[in-house]
Amino acid sequence: TEKPMRIFTIIVTYNGARWFDRCFASLMSADAPCTVLVVDNGSTDGTVERIRAGFPSVEVYRAHANLGFGKANNVAIRMALDRSATHFFLLNQDAWVVPGSLAALATELDKDPSFGIVSPMHLNGSGDALDVFFSRSLIPAQCPGYLSDLVLGKVKTGIYATTNVNAAAWLMSRACVERVGGFSPVFYHYGEDENYVNRLHYHGSRIGVLPGTYVHHDREDRPESSYFTDRMEYDRRIFVRNLSDPADERTGSEELAVLARARYKALLFRRSSELKRIDARKQSLLRSNLQQVIELRARTRVPGPTFLGEEEDLLGAVIRV
């Protein structure tokens, strides 16, 4: 006898009240029933009160401090895992689901256990175009066959494998969570989804997209983030992302040695602009806790619910409100 689906939708919130009517209303009317868990990272715009008043069936947990995106998701994933979830639907606070999508995602994911994650197609907020970052997941180098099938009018009904999809709307299987675990704590904000997909591939699973299913991701009017505008922070995050890949064997000292050689060459040929860039990258790398990155990378090579165990003290980080 097949076990009934137990879908848990997980949303991390931070000052996102302007999206909530669309986000939560789409889940209340979803074609597949789901339990909605919210972890709020210290909103000051009435987020918690608005959710409780408008959507009383949603379970809201307030973090004692801003946990960042990855750890806040881990808290709710741990809860759902303990409550026999069969599927974990990670949804951004600025996204909402198009009717008919959630059940189709879960059904197709169950048909092919080679996939650990499936994503719907991501539209922009107004729904008149694909989300620009998501569209990169559909190019032939990332998603073989999809564009060709689309042009020829023969898009299949099943999942298309792709190399990566951002985590604005991920449906994860229980087997995926039990084998790959949660997000790595070395990523406070941004980069955690790319690292997770690297780990997913390392453990022999796949990520894909399902045509005919959709979410809107309304990020066009968001203020620009310092995680992208601060060059040193951006470089630091790239270094951490690369060194956190379990398939990578490099050490932090090896990375520094590469930069040292590049710096010597720039000095030799008096390339001042290149020298400044190399020095900035070195500072970015030194800002990272490289020993922690390497140690946590080793943990991700072992199959299991990594970063979801008691040693992370996840459930003690929040209180239900």
C-alpha positions as CSV (number, residue, x, y, z in Angstrom):
1,T,0.0,0.0,0.0
2,E,1.4,3.4,-1.0
3,K,1.8,5.9,1.8
4,P,-0.3,9.0,1.4
5,M,1.5,12.2,0.4
6,R,2.4,14.5,3.3
7,I,3.7,17.7,1.7
8,F,5.2,20.3,3.9
9,T,5.6,23.8,2.4
10,I,8.5,25.7,4.0
11,I,8.8,29.5,3.7
12,V,11.5,31.7,5.3
13,T,10.2,35.2,5.9
14,Y,11.9,38.6,6.5
15,N,9.9,41.8,6.0
16,G,7.9,40.3,3.1
17,A,4.4,41.3,4.1
18,R,3.6,42.9,0.7
19,W,3.7,39.4,-1.0
20,F,1.8,37.4,1.5
21,D,-1.7,37.6,0.2
22,R,-0.6,36.1,-3.1
23,C,2.0,33.7,-1.6
24,F,-0.2,32.1,1.1
25,A,-3.5,32.3,-0.7
26,S,-1.9,30.2,-3.5
27,L,-1.1,27.5,-1.0
28,M,-4.5,27.6,0.7
29,S,-6.1,26.8,-2.7
30,A,-3.4,24.4,-3.9
31,D,-4.5,21.2,-5.6
32,A,-2.4,19.1,-3.2
33,P,-3.0,19.7,0.5
34,C,0.1,20.7,2.4
35,T,1.1,21.8,5.9
36,V,2.7,25.3,5.8
37,L,5.6,26.1,8.1
38,V,7.0,29.6,8.3
39,V,10.3,30.5,10.0
40,D,10.5,34.3,10.5
41,N,14.0,35.8,10.7
42,G,13.1,38.8,12.8
43,S,10.7,40.8,10.6
44,T,9.8,44.3,11.7
45,D,7.0,45.0,9.2
46,G,4.2,43.0,10.9
47,T,4.9,39.9,8.9
48,V,4.1,37.5,11.8
49,E,1.0,39.2,12.8
50,R,-0.3,39.5,9.2
51,I,0.2,35.8,8.6
52,R,-1.5,34.7,11.8
53,A,-4.5,37.0,11.2
54,G,-5.0,36.1,7.5
55,F,-3.9,32.5,7.4
56,P,-4.5,30.9,10.8
57,S,-3.7,27.4,9.5
58,V,-0.1,28.3,8.9
59,E,2.4,27.4,11.6
60,V,4.6,30.4,12.3
61,Y,7.9,30.2,14.2
62,R,9.9,33.2,15.2
63,A,13.7,32.9,15.2
64,H,15.6,34.2,18.3
65,A,18.0,35.9,15.8
66,N,18.2,36.2,12.0
67,L,19.4,32.7,11.1
68,G,19.9,33.4,7.4
69,F,18.1,31.6,4.6
70,G,19.8,28.2,4.9
71,K,19.6,27.6,8.6
72,A,16.0,28.9,8.8
73,N,15.0,26.4,6.1
74,N,16.9,23.6,8.0
75,V,14.8,24.3,11.1
76,A,11.6,23.7,9.2
77,I,13.0,20.8,7.2
78,R,13.9,19.1,10.6
79,M,10.4,19.6,11.9
80,A,8.8,18.2,8.7
81,L,11.2,15.2,8.7
82,D,10.2,14.4,12.3
83,R,6.5,14.6,11.2
84,S,6.8,12.0,8.5
85,A,6.9,14.4,5.5
86,T,7.0,12.7,2.1
87,H,7.8,15.9,0.2
88,F,9.4,19.3,1.2
89,F,8.3,22.3,-0.9
90,L,10.7,25.2,-0.4
91,L,9.0,28.4,-1.5
92,N,10.4,32.0,-1.4
93,Q,8.3,34.6,0.4
94,D,8.1,36.6,-2.8
95,A,6.8,33.7,-4.9
96,W,3.4,32.1,-5.4
97,V,2.2,28.9,-7.0
98,V,-0.1,28.6,-10.0
99,P,-3.1,26.3,-9.5
100,G,-2.5,22.7,-10.7
101,S,1.3,22.8,-10.1
102,L,1.9,21.3,-6.7
103,A,0.2,18.0,-7.2
104,A,1.8,17.5,-10.6
105,L,5.3,18.2,-9.2
106,A,4.8,15.6,-6.4
107,T,3.3,13.0,-8.8
108,E,6.1,13.3,-11.3
109,L,8.8,13.3,-8.6
110,D,7.5,10.1,-7.2
111,K,7.5,8.5,-10.7
112,D,11.3,8.8,-11.1
113,P,13.4,8.3,-7.9
114,S,16.5,9.3,-9.8
115,F,15.4,12.9,-9.2
116,G,15.8,14.4,-5.7
117,I,14.4,17.8,-6.6
118,V,12.0,19.1,-9.1
119,S,11.1,22.7,-9.8
120,P,8.2,24.3,-11.7
121,M,8.9,26.9,-14.3
122,H,9.6,30.3,-12.8
123,L,7.7,33.3,-14.2
124,N,8.4,36.9,-13.2
125,G,6.0,38.7,-10.9
126,S,3.7,39.9,-13.7
127,G,3.7,36.6,-15.5
128,D,4.7,38.0,-18.9
129,A,8.1,36.4,-19.1
130,L,10.3,33.8,-17.5
131,D,12.3,34.9,-14.4
132,V,15.6,36.0,-15.9
133,F,17.8,33.9,-13.6
134,F,15.7,30.8,-13.9
135,S,15.8,31.0,-17.7
136,R,19.5,30.2,-17.6
137,S,18.6,26.7,-16.3
138,L,16.8,26.0,-19.6
139,I,19.7,26.6,-22.0
140,P,20.9,23.5,-23.9
141,A,24.2,23.3,-21.9
142,Q,22.2,23.2,-18.7
143,C,19.0,21.4,-19.7
144,P,19.6,19.2,-22.7
145,G,16.6,18.7,-25.0
146,Y,14.1,21.1,-23.6
147,L,14.5,24.1,-25.9
148,S,14.6,21.8,-29.0
149,D,11.4,20.0,-27.8
150,L,9.8,23.4,-27.2
151,V,10.6,24.7,-30.6
152,L,9.4,21.5,-32.3
153,G,6.2,21.4,-30.2
154,K,6.9,18.0,-28.6
155,V,7.6,18.9,-25.0
156,K,7.3,15.7,-22.9
157,T,5.1,15.5,-19.9
158,G,7.8,14.3,-17.5
159,I,10.8,16.0,-15.8
160,Y,13.7,17.5,-17.8
161,A,17.0,17.2,-16.0
162,T,19.0,20.4,-15.6
163,T,22.3,21.1,-13.9
164,N,20.9,23.7,-11.5
165,V,17.8,25.7,-10.5
166,N,17.6,28.4,-7.8
167,A,15.8,27.4,-4.6
168,A,12.9,29.8,-5.0
169,A,10.6,26.8,-5.5
170,W,12.0,23.4,-4.9
171,L,10.0,20.2,-4.3
172,M,12.3,17.8,-2.5
173,S,11.7,14.1,-1.9
174,R,12.1,12.6,1.5
175,A,14.8,10.3,0.1
176,C,16.7,13.4,-1.0
177,V,16.6,15.0,2.4
178,E,17.6,11.7,4.1
179,R,20.6,11.3,1.8
180,V,21.8,14.9,1.2
181,G,20.5,16.7,4.3
182,G,20.0,20.4,4.8
183,F,21.8,23.5,3.7
184,S,25.4,24.0,4.8
185,P,25.9,26.6,7.6
186,V,28.8,28.2,5.9
187,F,26.3,30.0,3.7
188,Y,24.4,32.7,5.6
189,H,22.6,34.1,2.6
190,Y,23.0,33.2,-1.1
191,G,25.1,30.4,-2.5
192,E,23.5,27.7,-0.3
193,D,21.3,26.4,-3.1
194,E,24.2,26.0,-5.6
195,N,26.1,24.1,-2.9
196,Y,23.1,21.9,-2.2
197,V,22.8,21.0,-5.9
198,N,26.6,20.1,-6.0
199,R,26.0,17.8,-3.1
200,L,22.9,16.3,-4.7
201,H,24.9,15.4,-7.8
202,Y,27.8,14.1,-5.7
203,H,25.3,11.6,-4.1
204,G,24.1,10.4,-7.5
205,S,20.8,12.2,-7.7
206,R,19.4,14.8,-10.1
207,I,17.5,18.0,-10.2
208,G,15.0,18.9,-12.9
209,V,12.2,21.1,-14.1
210,L,8.6,20.2,-15.0
211,P,6.9,21.9,-17.9
212,G,3.3,22.9,-17.4
213,T,3.9,23.8,-13.7
214,Y,4.5,27.3,-12.7
215,V,5.4,29.8,-9.9
216,H,5.6,33.5,-10.1
217,H,8.8,34.9,-8.6
218,D,8.3,38.6,-8.0
219,R,11.8,39.9,-7.5
220,E,12.0,42.7,-10.1
221,D,11.4,45.5,-7.6
222,R,13.5,44.3,-4.7
223,P,16.3,46.6,-3.6
224,E,19.7,45.6,-4.7
225,S,21.5,43.4,-2.2
226,S,24.9,44.1,-0.8
227,Y,25.7,40.4,-1.3
228,F,26.0,41.2,-4.9
229,T,27.2,44.8,-4.9
230,D,30.0,44.3,-2.3
231,R,32.7,42.9,-4.5
232,M,34.8,41.5,-1.6
233,E,31.7,39.7,-0.1
234,Y,30.8,38.4,-3.5
235,D,34.3,37.0,-4.1
236,R,34.3,35.5,-0.7
237,R,31.0,33.7,-1.4
238,I,32.3,32.4,-4.7
239,F,35.4,31.0,-3.0
240,V,33.3,29.3,-0.3
241,R,30.9,27.9,-2.8
242,N,33.7,26.4,-4.8
243,L,35.6,25.0,-1.8
244,S,32.4,23.5,-0.4
245,D,31.7,21.3,-3.3
246,P,32.2,17.7,-2.0
247,A,33.7,16.7,-5.4
248,D,36.5,19.3,-5.0
249,E,39.7,18.2,-3.3
250,R,41.4,21.6,-3.1
251,T,42.4,23.2,0.2
252,G,42.4,26.8,1.3
253,S,46.2,26.9,1.2
254,E,46.2,25.7,-2.4
255,E,43.8,28.5,-3.3
256,L,46.1,31.0,-1.6
257,A,49.1,29.6,-3.5
258,V,47.3,30.1,-6.8
259,L,46.7,33.7,-5.9
260,A,50.3,34.2,-4.8
261,R,51.6,33.0,-8.2
262,A,49.1,35.2,-10.0
263,R,50.3,38.2,-7.8
264,Y,53.9,37.6,-8.6
265,K,53.1,37.5,-12.3
266,A,51.1,40.8,-12.1
267,L,54.0,42.4,-10.2
268,L,56.5,41.2,-12.8
269,F,54.6,42.7,-15.7
270,R,53.5,45.8,-13.7
271,R,49.8,45.2,-14.1
272,S,48.5,47.4,-11.4
273,S,44.7,46.9,-12.0
274,E,45.2,43.1,-12.0
275,L,47.3,43.3,-8.8
276,K,44.5,45.2,-7.0
277,R,42.0,42.6,-8.1
278,I,44.2,39.7,-6.9
279,D,44.8,41.4,-3.5
280,A,41.1,42.0,-3.1
281,R,40.4,38.3,-3.8
282,K,43.1,37.3,-1.3
283,Q,41.4,39.4,1.4
284,S,38.1,37.9,0.4
285,L,39.5,34.4,0.9
286,L,41.1,35.3,4.2
287,R,37.8,36.6,5.5
288,S,36.4,33.0,5.2
289,N,36.8,30.4,7.9
290,L,38.6,28.0,5.5
291,Q,39.1,25.3,8.1
292,Q,35.4,25.2,8.8
293,V,34.6,25.2,5.1
294,I,36.9,22.2,4.6
295,E,35.6,20.3,7.6
296,L,32.0,20.8,6.6
297,R,32.8,19.8,3.1
298,A,34.0,16.4,4.4
299,R,30.7,16.0,6.3
300,T,28.7,16.4,3.1
301,R,30.4,13.4,1.5
302,V,28.8,11.1,3.9
303,P,25.2,10.2,3.0
304,G,22.6,11.2,5.7
305,P,20.5,14.1,6.9
306,T,23.6,16.3,7.2
307,F,23.1,19.6,9.1
308,L,19.7,18.5,10.4
309,G,20.9,16.6,13.5
310,E,20.7,17.5,17.1
311,E,24.3,18.9,17.1
312,E,23.0,21.9,15.2
313,D,20.5,22.7,17.9
314,L,17.9,23.7,15.2
315,L,14.7,23.5,17.2
316,G,16.1,25.5,20.0
317,A,16.6,28.5,17.6
318,V,12.9,29.2,17.2
319,I,9.7,29.6,19.2
320,R,6.2,29.1,17.9
321,V,4.0,32.2,17.9
